[in-house]
Amino acid sequence: MELGLKNKVAVVTGGTQGIGRATVERLAAEGAHVVIVARGQALLDETAAAVRAAGGSALAISADVSKPEDCARIVADTVAKFGGIDILVNNAGTSATGEFESITDDAWQADFDLKLFGAIRVIRAALPHMKQRGGGRIVNVTNIGAKAPAARTMPTTVTRAAGQAMTKALSKEYAPHGILVNTVCIGLIRAGQHEKRAARQGVDVEKLYEDMGRNVPIGRVGRAEEAANVIAFLASEAASFVTGSSINLDGGASAVF
């Protein structure tokens, strides 16, 4: 399927690992100019080099989306390099969870700054440029816990639920400008955090994934590439009548739509 992404300018935060990197590679393969945002310079350079080696176009920006000045710089540097912005994928974030009574105010604030305010600030900076181009795509990466939170899943489930609400509100406010806003709710996906867990526990990572997959109706955990495929679809012309939607990418694990 032709996704119509050639020469589009796409910013992906948290773009050097897992879902973010897979999304960068997928969009670049479709001909988009990709802007890779992350904190670690070494992984940024390696990811950008890999994209260019595969024939793609990439700009690496070292930034921390929990800092307002960095959010503004991400968009400014993108526009300076490519002349505008068409696609924004808000993927930066980690899974922070614990016993409610043990979560400090600082931990709550850090999670909101990273996952919610990071997205808010980059979106706010990008919107004028999307309007100028006559439209755009925003994809917010959340998780299935935002819809059906379990015990001991805060602060992540709260900040992700806020991201869901923001997605729906933005989709209604900016549809008249041709800016479509959607979210992908992630379930169990192969990721570095699981590999680190396996190493800590001294177990084979494939055995860990096998055990995790028993709780997924489809019978396995997902792959980052599968998430990237859905994100690329939402960013594309193929999804031109899709906005305000929340897609579960969880192998059927969520209890809700």
Contacts in CASP RR format, 6 or more apart in sequence:
PFRMAT RR
TARGET T0000
AUTHOR 0000-0000-0000
METHOD contacts of the structure
MODEL  1
MELGLKNKVAVVTGGTQGIGRATVERLAAEGAHVVIVARGQALLDETAAA
VRAAGGSALAISADVSKPEDCARIVADTVAKFGGIDILVNNAGTSATGEF
ESITDDAWQADFDLKLFGAIRVIRAALPHMKQRGGGRIVNVTNIGAKAPA
ARTMPTTVTRAAGQAMTKALSKEYAPHGILVNTVCIGLIRAGQHEKRAAR
QGVDVEKLYEDMGRNVPIGRVGRAEEAANVIAFLASEAASFVTGSSINLD
GGASAVF
1 238 0 8 1.000
3 30 0 8 1.000
3 232 0 8 1.000
3 233 0 8 1.000
3 235 0 8 1.000
3 236 0 8 1.000
3 237 0 8 1.000
3 238 0 8 1.000
4 30 0 8 1.000
4 236 0 8 1.000
4 237 0 8 1.000
4 238 0 8 1.000
5 27 0 8 1.000
5 30 0 8 1.000
5 31 0 8 1.000
5 32 0 8 1.000
5 87 0 8 1.000
5 232 0 8 1.000
5 235 0 8 1.000
5 236 0 8 1.000
5 237 0 8 1.000
6 30 0 8 1.000
6 31 0 8 1.000
6 32 0 8 1.000
7 31 0 8 1.000
7 32 0 8 1.000
7 33 0 8 1.000
8 27 0 8 1.000
8 31 0 8 1.000
8 32 0 8 1.000
8 33 0 8 1.000
8 86 0 8 1.000
8 87 0 8 1.000
8 235 0 8 1.000
9 32 0 8 1.000
9 33 0 8 1.000
9 35 0 8 1.000
9 78 0 8 1.000
9 82 0 8 1.000
9 83 0 8 1.000
9 84 0 8 1.000
9 85 0 8 1.000
9 86 0 8 1.000
9 87 0 8 1.000
10 27 0 8 1.000
10 32 0 8 1.000
10 33 0 8 1.000
10 34 0 8 1.000
10 35 0 8 1.000
10 86 0 8 1.000
10 87 0 8 1.000
10 88 0 8 1.000
10 89 0 8 1.000
10 235 0 8 1.000
11 35 0 8 1.000
11 37 0 8 1.000
11 74 0 8 1.000
11 75 0 8 1.000
11 78 0 8 1.000
11 85 0 8 1.000
11 87 0 8 1.000
11 88 0 8 1.000
11 89 0 8 1.000
11 122 0 8 1.000
11 126 0 8 1.000
12 20 0 8 1.000
12 23 0 8 1.000
12 24 0 8 1.000
12 27 0 8 1.000
12 34 0 8 1.000
12 35 0 8 1.000
12 36 0 8 1.000
12 37 0 8 1.000
12 89 0 8 1.000
12 91 0 8 1.000
13 37 0 8 1.000
13 38 0 8 1.000
13 65 0 8 1.000
13 74 0 8 1.000
13 89 0 8 1.000
13 90 0 8 1.000
13 91 0 8 1.000
13 92 0 8 1.000
13 118 0 8 1.000
13 122 0 8 1.000
14 20 0 8 1.000
14 37 0 8 1.000
14 38 0 8 1.000
14 91 0 8 1.000
14 92 0 8 1.000
14 93 0 8 1.000
15 21 0 8 1.000
15 23 0 8 1.000
15 24 0 8 1.000
15 36 0 8 1.000
15 37 0 8 1.000
15 38 0 8 1.000
15 47 0 8 1.000
15 91 0 8 1.000
15 92 0 8 1.000
16 24 0 8 1.000
16 36 0 8 1.000
16 38 0 8 1.000
16 40 0 8 1.000
16 43 0 8 1.000
16 44 0 8 1.000
16 46 0 8 1.000
16 47 0 8 1.000
17 38 0 8 1.000
17 43 0 8 1.000
17 191 0 8 1.000
17 192 0 8 1.000
18 189 0 8 1.000
18 190 0 8 1.000
18 191 0 8 1.000
18 192 0 8 1.000
18 224 0 8 1.000
19 91 0 8 1.000
19 141 0 8 1.000
19 186 0 8 1.000
19 189 0 8 1.000
19 191 0 8 1.000
19 224 0 8 1.000
19 227 0 8 1.000
19 228 0 8 1.000
19 231 0 8 1.000
20 89 0 8 1.000
20 91 0 8 1.000
20 224 0 8 1.000
20 228 0 8 1.000
21 47 0 8 1.000
21 224 0 8 1.000
22 223 0 8 1.000
22 224 0 8 1.000
22 225 0 8 1.000
22 227 0 8 1.000
22 228 0 8 1.000
23 89 0 8 1.000
23 91 0 8 1.000
23 227 0 8 1.000
23 228 0 8 1.000
23 231 0 8 1.000
23 232 0 8 1.000
24 34 0 8 1.000
24 36 0 8 1.000
24 47 0 8 1.000
24 51 0 8 1.000
24 58 0 8 1.000
25 50 0 8 1.000
25 51 0 8 1.000
25 54 0 8 1.000
25 228 0 8 1.000
26 225 0 8 1.000
26 228 0 8 1.000
26 229 0 8 1.000
26 231 0 8 1.000
26 232 0 8 1.000
27 34 0 8 1.000
27 87 0 8 1.000
27 232 0 8 1.000
27 235 0 8 1.000
28 34 0 8 1.000
28 51 0 8 1.000
28 54 0 8 1.000
28 55 0 8 1.000
28 56 0 8 1.000
28 57 0 8 1.000
28 58 0 8 1.000
29 54 0 8 1.000
29 56 0 8 1.000
30 232 0 8 1.000
30 236 0 8 1.000
31 56 0 8 1.000
31 57 0 8 1.000
32 57 0 8 1.000
32 86 0 8 1.000
32 87 0 8 1.000
33 57 0 8 1.000
33 58 0 8 1.000
33 59 0 8 1.000
33 82 0 8 1.000
34 51 0 8 1.000
34 56 0 8 1.000
34 57 0 8 1.000
34 58 0 8 1.000
34 59 0 8 1.000
35 58 0 8 1.000
35 59 0 8 1.000
35 61 0 8 1.000
35 74 0 8 1.000
35 77 0 8 1.000
35 78 0 8 1.000
35 81 0 8 1.000
35 82 0 8 1.000
36 44 0 8 1.000
36 47 0 8 1.000
36 48 0 8 1.000
36 51 0 8 1.000
36 58 0 8 1.000
36 59 0 8 1.000
36 60 0 8 1.000
36 61 0 8 1.000
37 61 0 8 1.000
37 63 0 8 1.000
37 65 0 8 1.000
37 74 0 8 1.000
37 92 0 8 1.000
38 44 0 8 1.000
38 47 0 8 1.000
38 62 0 8 1.000
38 63 0 8 1.000
38 92 0 8 1.000
39 62 0 8 1.000
39 63 0 8 1.000
39 64 0 8 1.000
40 62 0 8 1.000
41 62 0 8 1.000
44 60 0 8 1.000
44 61 0 8 1.000
44 62 0 8 1.000
45 60 0 8 1.000
47 58 0 8 1.000
47 60 0 8 1.000
48 58 0 8 1.000
48 59 0 8 1.000
48 60 0 8 1.000
51 57 0 8 1.000
51 58 0 8 1.000
52 58 0 8 1.000
59 77 0 8 1.000
59 78 0 8 1.000
59 81 0 8 1.000
59 82 0 8 1.000
61 73 0 8 1.000
61 74 0 8 1.000
61 77 0 8 1.000
61 78 0 8 1.000
63 70 0 8 1.000
63 71 0 8 1.000
63 73 0 8 1.000
63 74 0 8 1.000
64 70 0 8 1.000
65 71 0 8 1.000
65 74 0 8 1.000
65 92 0 8 1.000
65 114 0 8 1.000
65 118 0 8 1.000
65 119 0 8 1.000
65 121 0 8 1.000
65 122 0 8 1.000
66 110 0 8 1.000
66 113 0 8 1.000
66 114 0 8 1.000
66 117 0 8 1.000
66 118 0 8 1.000
68 117 0 8 1.000
68 121 0 8 1.000
71 118 0 8 1.000
71 121 0 8 1.000
71 122 0 8 1.000
71 125 0 8 1.000
72 121 0 8 1.000
72 125 0 8 1.000
74 122 0 8 1.000
74 125 0 8 1.000
75 85 0 8 1.000
75 122 0 8 1.000
75 125 0 8 1.000
75 126 0 8 1.000
75 129 0 8 1.000
76 125 0 8 1.000
78 84 0 8 1.000
78 85 0 8 1.000
79 85 0 8 1.000
79 129 0 8 1.000
84 129 0 8 1.000
84 132 0 8 1.000
84 133 0 8 1.000
85 126 0 8 1.000
85 129 0 8 1.000
85 130 0 8 1.000
85 133 0 8 1.000
86 130 0 8 1.000
86 133 0 8 1.000
86 135 0 8 1.000
86 136 0 8 1.000
86 137 0 8 1.000
87 136 0 8 1.000
87 137 0 8 1.000
87 138 0 8 1.000
87 139 0 8 1.000
87 235 0 8 1.000
88 122 0 8 1.000
88 123 0 8 1.000
88 126 0 8 1.000
88 137 0 8 1.000
88 138 0 8 1.000
88 139 0 8 1.000
89 138 0 8 1.000
89 139 0 8 1.000
89 141 0 8 1.000
89 231 0 8 1.000
89 235 0 8 1.000
90 118 0 8 1.000
90 119 0 8 1.000
90 122 0 8 1.000
90 123 0 8 1.000
90 138 0 8 1.000
90 139 0 8 1.000
90 140 0 8 1.000
90 141 0 8 1.000
91 141 0 8 1.000
92 114 0 8 1.000
92 115 0 8 1.000
92 118 0 8 1.000
93 114 0 8 1.000
93 115 0 8 1.000
94 114 0 8 1.000
94 193 0 8 1.000
95 143 0 8 1.000
95 156 0 8 1.000
95 193 0 8 1.000
96 107 0 8 1.000
96 110 0 8 1.000
96 111 0 8 1.000
96 155 0 8 1.000
96 156 0 8 1.000
97 152 0 8 1.000
97 153 0 8 1.000
97 154 0 8 1.000
97 155 0 8 1.000
97 156 0 8 1.000
97 157 0 8 1.000
98 152 0 8 1.000
98 153 0 8 1.000
98 154 0 8 1.000
99 152 0 8 1.000
100 152 0 8 1.000
100 154 0 8 1.000
103 154 0 8 1.000
103 155 0 8 1.000
107 155 0 8 1.000
108 155 0 8 1.000
111 155 0 8 1.000
111 156 0 8 1.000
111 158 0 8 1.000
111 159 0 8 1.000
112 155 0 8 1.000
112 159 0 8 1.000
112 162 0 8 1.000
114 159 0 8 1.000
115 156 0 8 1.000
115 159 0 8 1.000
115 160 0 8 1.000
115 163 0 8 1.000
116 159 0 8 1.000
116 162 0 8 1.000
116 163 0 8 1.000
116 166 0 8 1.000
119 140 0 8 1.000
119 163 0 8 1.000
119 166 0 8 1.000
120 166 0 8 1.000
123 138 0 8 1.000
123 170 0 8 1.000
126 138 0 8 1.000
127 174 0 8 1.000
127 179 0 8 1.000
130 136 0 8 1.000
130 177 0 8 1.000
130 179 0 8 1.000
131 177 0 8 1.000
131 179 0 8 1.000
134 177 0 8 1.000
134 178 0 8 1.000
135 177 0 8 1.000
135 178 0 8 1.000
135 179 0 8 1.000
136 178 0 8 1.000
136 179 0 8 1.000
136 180 0 8 1.000
137 179 0 8 1.000
137 180 0 8 1.000
137 181 0 8 1.000
137 182 0 8 1.000
137 234 0 8 1.000
137 235 0 8 1.000
137 236 0 8 1.000
137 239 0 8 1.000
138 167 0 8 1.000
138 170 0 8 1.000
138 179 0 8 1.000
138 180 0 8 1.000
138 181 0 8 1.000
138 182 0 8 1.000
139 181 0 8 1.000
139 182 0 8 1.000
139 183 0 8 1.000
139 184 0 8 1.000
139 231 0 8 1.000
139 234 0 8 1.000
139 235 0 8 1.000
140 163 0 8 1.000
140 166 0 8 1.000
140 167 0 8 1.000
140 181 0 8 1.000
140 182 0 8 1.000
140 183 0 8 1.000
140 184 0 8 1.000
141 183 0 8 1.000
141 184 0 8 1.000
141 186 0 8 1.000
141 227 0 8 1.000
141 231 0 8 1.000
142 160 0 8 1.000
142 161 0 8 1.000
142 163 0 8 1.000
142 164 0 8 1.000
142 167 0 8 1.000
142 183 0 8 1.000
142 184 0 8 1.000
142 185 0 8 1.000
142 186 0 8 1.000
142 246 0 8 1.000
143 156 0 8 1.000
143 157 0 8 1.000
143 160 0 8 1.000
143 185 0 8 1.000
143 186 0 8 1.000
143 187 0 8 1.000
144 185 0 8 1.000
144 186 0 8 1.000
144 187 0 8 1.000
144 248 0 8 1.000
144 250 0 8 1.000
144 253 0 8 1.000
144 254 0 8 1.000
145 153 0 8 1.000
145 156 0 8 1.000
145 157 0 8 1.000
145 160 0 8 1.000
145 161 0 8 1.000
145 185 0 8 1.000
145 254 0 8 1.000
146 157 0 8 1.000
146 160 0 8 1.000
146 161 0 8 1.000
146 163 0 8 1.000
146 164 0 8 1.000
146 185 0 8 1.000
147 161 0 8 1.000
147 164 0 8 1.000
147 185 0 8 1.000
147 246 0 8 1.000
147 248 0 8 1.000
147 254 0 8 1.000
147 256 0 8 1.000
148 254 0 8 1.000
148 255 0 8 1.000
148 256 0 8 1.000
149 157 0 8 1.000
149 158 0 8 1.000
149 161 0 8 1.000
150 157 0 8 1.000
163 183 0 8 1.000
164 183 0 8 1.000
164 185 0 8 1.000
164 246 0 8 1.000
167 181 0 8 1.000
167 182 0 8 1.000
167 183 0 8 1.000
167 244 0 8 1.000
167 246 0 8 1.000
168 244 0 8 1.000
168 246 0 8 1.000
170 179 0 8 1.000
170 181 0 8 1.000
171 180 0 8 1.000
171 181 0 8 1.000
171 182 0 8 1.000
171 243 0 8 1.000
171 244 0 8 1.000
171 245 0 8 1.000
172 244 0 8 1.000
174 181 0 8 1.000
175 243 0 8 1.000
180 234 0 8 1.000
180 239 0 8 1.000
180 240 0 8 1.000
180 242 0 8 1.000
180 243 0 8 1.000
180 244 0 8 1.000
181 243 0 8 1.000
181 244 0 8 1.000
182 234 0 8 1.000
182 239 0 8 1.000
182 242 0 8 1.000
182 243 0 8 1.000
182 244 0 8 1.000
182 245 0 8 1.000
182 246 0 8 1.000
182 247 0 8 1.000
183 244 0 8 1.000
183 245 0 8 1.000
183 246 0 8 1.000
183 247 0 8 1.000
184 227 0 8 1.000
184 230 0 8 1.000
184 231 0 8 1.000
184 234 0 8 1.000
184 246 0 8 1.000
184 247 0 8 1.000
184 249 0 8 1.000
185 246 0 8 1.000
185 247 0 8 1.000
185 248 0 8 1.000
185 249 0 8 1.000
185 250 0 8 1.000
185 254 0 8 1.000
186 227 0 8 1.000
186 249 0 8 1.000
186 250 0 8 1.000
187 222 0 8 1.000
187 248 0 8 1.000
187 249 0 8 1.000
187 250 0 8 1.000
187 251 0 8 1.000
187 253 0 8 1.000
187 254 0 8 1.000
188 212 0 8 1.000
188 213 0 8 1.000
188 215 0 8 1.000
188 216 0 8 1.000
188 221 0 8 1.000
188 222 0 8 1.000
188 250 0 8 1.000
188 253 0 8 1.000
189 221 0 8 1.000
189 222 0 8 1.000
189 223 0 8 1.000
189 224 0 8 1.000
189 226 0 8 1.000
189 227 0 8 1.000
189 249 0 8 1.000
190 209 0 8 1.000
190 221 0 8 1.000
190 222 0 8 1.000
190 223 0 8 1.000
190 224 0 8 1.000
191 224 0 8 1.000
194 205 0 8 1.000
194 208 0 8 1.000
194 209 0 8 1.000
194 212 0 8 1.000
194 221 0 8 1.000
195 205 0 8 1.000
197 208 0 8 1.000
198 204 0 8 1.000
198 205 0 8 1.000
198 207 0 8 1.000
198 208 0 8 1.000
199 205 0 8 1.000
201 208 0 8 1.000
209 220 0 8 1.000
209 221 0 8 1.000
212 221 0 8 1.000
213 219 0 8 1.000
213 220 0 8 1.000
213 221 0 8 1.000
215 253 0 8 1.000
216 222 0 8 1.000
216 250 0 8 1.000
216 251 0 8 1.000
216 252 0 8 1.000
216 253 0 8 1.000
217 251 0 8 1.000
217 252 0 8 1.000
217 253 0 8 1.000
218 251 0 8 1.000
218 252 0 8 1.000
219 251 0 8 1.000
222 249 0 8 1.000
222 251 0 8 1.000
226 249 0 8 1.000
227 249 0 8 1.000
230 247 0 8 1.000
230 249 0 8 1.000
233 239 0 8 1.000
234 242 0 8 1.000
234 245 0 8 1.000
234 247 0 8 1.000
248 254 0 8 1.000
248 257 0 8 1.000
END
